[in-house]
Amino acid sequence: MTVTDAWNGPIGRHWADHPERYDAMVAAFDEPLFDAAAIGPEDHVVDIGCGSGVSTRIAARRAPGGRVTGVDVSVPLVERARALTDSAAFPSVTYELGDAQVHPFEPDGYDVAISRGGVMFFADHVAAFTNIARALRPGGRLAFICPQPASPDGAERKALGLLASLLGREHAAENAVAVAMASLSDPERVRQVLDGAGFEGIGLTSVTSTTCWGRDAADAVDFFVSRTPGLTVSDATRAAMTDALLPYETAEGVLLGAGVWVVSARRPL
């Protein structure tokens, strides 16, 4: 199963059905991403892997006199983005279904390209970023976030790994997405890809925060289990999964530590 298949199958539909849950997981990284993007009020912006459109709409608020285009390979997510975007409130926002690796962007059509975790899934990263670079005007900016390498002792890896082991199942779609998620975790790999695509001024900044998985441990387990449609979980397994998350339960929800790279670059003049 390809990553594109996964995003147009149960995984993509689950993200489209629960946009507020997934947005909450990365909300802590919005400010550093948009600081790096430095979107101006008249800028034309393309949001790569826009998902349900929350990052597209944030960009539109920062460019009230410009225009913003969200692009995603997932039919369910593009449909949800369109449904969640009030055309009266966001008249400059449009969404397009497509793979940014080969999408026919308008050459030199954008001032800024952003991505809130959508650039790891390309089949050919150099080809994809080369295509994105062509879509930027000379001097145009690129800013995106991607996961840092998962620490074996990190809370997120330990907790989610334990939940998966308690379920005792592996899924091809989830495995394909997990492998792709880590494809740009090495900073040197990121620099090589962007340099190969013709970008300059490449910078990576480490940002750590927490991801929120649910209101409490039981709610987080319900959400985790729901990501596999039709999965039946015994009461004993569900109780063990809940116990595994109790150490991460706080007044603000179940919080797991996570880290990302905030990456910035520009197309040469």
C-alpha positions in Angstrom: 0.0 0.0 0.0 1.3 3.4 -0.9 1.2 6.5 1.3 -1.3 8.1 -1.2 -3.5 5.0 -0.9 -3.4 5.4 2.9 -4.4 9.1 2.8 -7.3 8.2 0.6 -8.3 5.2 2.7 -9.2 4.8 6.4 -6.3 6.9 7.7 -7.3 9.9 5.5 -11.0 9.5 6.4 -10.1 9.3 10.1 -8.2 12.6 9.9 -11.1 14.2 8.0 -13.5 13.0 10.7 -11.4 14.2 13.6 -9.7 17.4 12.5 -9.9 19.1 15.9 -8.1 16.1 17.5 -5.2 16.1 15.0 -4.9 19.9 14.9 -4.6 19.8 18.7 -1.6 17.5 18.4 0.5 20.1 16.4 -1.1 23.4 17.6 2.0 24.1 19.8 4.1 24.3 16.7 2.0 26.8 14.8 3.6 29.9 16.1 7.2 28.9 15.3 6.2 27.7 11.9 4.4 30.9 11.0 7.2 33.0 12.5 9.6 31.3 10.1 7.2 31.8 7.2 7.0 35.5 7.8 3.9 35.8 5.7 3.1 39.4 4.6 -0.3 41.0 4.2 -0.2 40.8 0.4 1.5 37.5 0.0 0.4 34.7 -2.2 0.8 31.4 -0.2 0.7 27.7 -1.0 0.1 25.3 1.8 1.5 21.9 1.0 -0.3 18.9 2.5 -3.0 21.3 3.9 -5.1 18.5 5.5 -8.3 19.9 6.8 -7.2 23.4 6.1 -6.5 24.9 9.6 -2.9 26.0 8.5 -4.4 27.4 5.2 -6.8 29.5 7.2 -4.1 30.8 9.6 -2.1 31.8 6.5 -5.1 33.6 5.1 -5.5 35.6 8.3 -1.9 36.7 7.9 -2.3 37.6 4.3 -5.7 39.4 4.1 -4.8 41.1 0.9 -3.2 38.1 -0.7 -4.4 34.6 -1.6 -3.8 31.2 -0.2 -4.0 27.8 -1.9 -4.1 24.6 0.0 -3.0 21.4 -1.8 -3.4 17.9 -0.5 -3.3 14.4 -2.0 -6.2 13.2 0.1 -9.8 13.4 -1.2 -11.4 13.2 2.2 -9.2 15.9 3.7 -9.6 18.3 0.8 -13.4 17.8 1.0 -13.3 18.5 4.7 -11.1 21.6 4.3 -13.6 23.0 1.8 -16.5 22.3 4.2 -14.7 23.9 7.1 -13.7 27.1 5.2 -16.3 29.8 5.2 -16.0 31.4 1.8 -17.3 34.7 3.1 -14.7 34.8 5.8 -12.0 33.5 3.6 -12.7 34.6 0.1 -9.0 34.3 -0.9 -8.7 30.7 0.0 -8.9 27.8 -2.5 -8.1 24.1 -2.2 -6.8 21.8 -4.9 -6.5 18.0 -4.9 -3.0 17.0 -6.0 0.4 15.6 -5.3 2.8 18.5 -4.8 5.6 16.5 -6.3 4.0 16.7 -9.8 1.2 19.3 -9.3 1.1 21.9 -12.1 1.7 25.0 -10.0 1.7 28.4 -11.6 5.5 29.1 -12.2 6.7 31.9 -9.9 3.1 32.1 -8.6 3.7 32.3 -4.8 5.7 34.3 -2.3 5.6 31.7 0.4 5.2 27.9 0.6 4.4 26.4 4.0 3.7 22.9 5.3 2.6 21.9 8.7 4.0 18.3 8.5 2.9 17.4 5.0 6.2 17.2 3.2 7.5 13.9 4.5 5.3 11.8 2.3 6.7 12.4 -1.1 8.0 9.4 -3.1 10.9 11.6 -4.4 11.7 14.5 -2.0 14.2 16.2 -4.4 11.7 16.2 -7.3 8.9 17.4 -5.0 10.9 20.3 -3.6 12.2 21.2 -7.0 8.6 21.5 -8.2 7.7 23.6 -5.1 10.7 25.8 -5.8 9.5 26.5 -9.3 6.2 27.6 -7.9 7.9 30.3 -5.8 8.9 33.6 -7.2 12.7 34.3 -7.1 13.5 35.0 -3.5 10.3 33.3 -2.3 10.3 31.6 1.1 9.8 28.0 2.2 8.9 27.1 5.8 7.7 23.7 7.1 7.8 21.5 10.2 8.8 17.8 10.2 9.3 15.4 13.1 12.6 15.0 14.9 14.0 11.5 15.3 11.9 9.7 17.9 13.9 9.1 21.1 13.7 5.6 22.4 13.1 7.0 25.9 10.7 9.8 24.6 7.2 9.9 26.1 5.4 9.8 22.7 7.4 6.8 21.4 7.1 4.8 24.7 3.4 5.5 25.2 2.2 4.9 21.6 4.5 1.9 21.2 3.0 0.4 24.3 -0.5 1.0 23.1 0.3 -0.6 19.8 1.8 -3.6 21.4 -1.2 -4.0 23.7 -3.4 -4.1 20.6 -1.1 -6.7 19.2 -1.8 -5.7 15.6 0.1 -4.2 12.7 -1.5 -2.4 9.8 0.1 -1.9 6.4 -1.3 1.6 5.9 -0.2 2.8 9.3 3.2 1.3 8.8 3.6 3.1 5.4 2.7 6.4 7.0 5.0 5.9 10.0 7.9 5.1 7.8 7.3 8.2 5.7 6.8 10.4 8.8 10.5 9.7 9.7 11.8 10.4 6.2 13.0 13.9 6.9 14.0 13.5 10.6 17.7 13.7 9.9 18.8 17.3 9.5 21.6 16.4 7.1 19.0 14.7 4.9 16.8 17.8 5.0 19.7 20.0 3.9 20.7 17.6 1.1 17.2 17.4 -0.2 16.7 21.2 -0.2 20.1 21.9 -1.6 19.5 19.4 -4.4 16.2 21.1 -5.1 17.9 24.5 -5.5 17.1 26.2 -2.3 19.5 28.3 -0.3 19.6 29.9 3.1 18.6 26.5 4.6 18.0 26.6 8.4 16.7 24.1 10.9 15.5 25.1 14.4 14.6 22.5 17.1 11.3 23.0 18.8 10.0 20.8 21.5 6.5 20.8 23.1 3.7 18.4 24.0 1.0 16.8 21.9 -2.5 16.4 23.3 -4.0 13.0 22.7 -7.3 13.3 24.7 -9.1 14.9 27.6 -8.0 12.0 29.8 -6.5 8.5 29.5 -9.8 6.8 28.6 -10.6 9.4 26.0 -7.1 9.1 24.5 -7.5 5.3 24.3 -10.9 5.6 22.6 -9.3 7.9 20.0 -6.3 5.7 19.5 -8.5 2.6 18.9 -10.8 4.5 16.6 -8.0 5.0 14.1 -8.5 1.3 13.1 -12.1 0.9 11.8 -13.9 -2.2 13.0 -11.3 -3.1 15.6 -12.7 -4.9 18.6 -10.8 -4.4 21.9 -11.5 -6.4 25.0 -12.2 -4.6 28.3 -9.0 -6.0 29.7 -6.9 -4.6 26.8 -8.7 -1.3 27.0 -8.0 -1.1 30.7 -4.3 -1.9 30.2 -4.1 0.8 27.6 -5.7 3.3 29.9 -3.3 2.4 32.6 -0.4 3.0 30.2 -1.5 6.6 29.6 -2.3 7.5 33.2 1.2 8.8 33.9 0.7 11.4 31.1 -2.7 12.6 32.3 -2.8 16.2 33.3 -5.4 18.9 33.9 -4.8 20.0 30.2 -5.3 16.4 28.9 -3.0 13.5 28.0 0.2 15.3 27.0 3.1 13.5 25.3 6.4 15.2 24.7 7.4 15.6 21.0 9.9 17.5 19.0 10.0 18.9 15.4 12.4 20.7 13.1 11.2 24.1 11.9 12.8 24.3 8.5 13.2 27.5 6.4 14.8 28.2 3.1 14.4 30.4 0.0 14.5 30.2 -3.7 17.5 32.1 -5.0 17.0 35.5 -6.7 
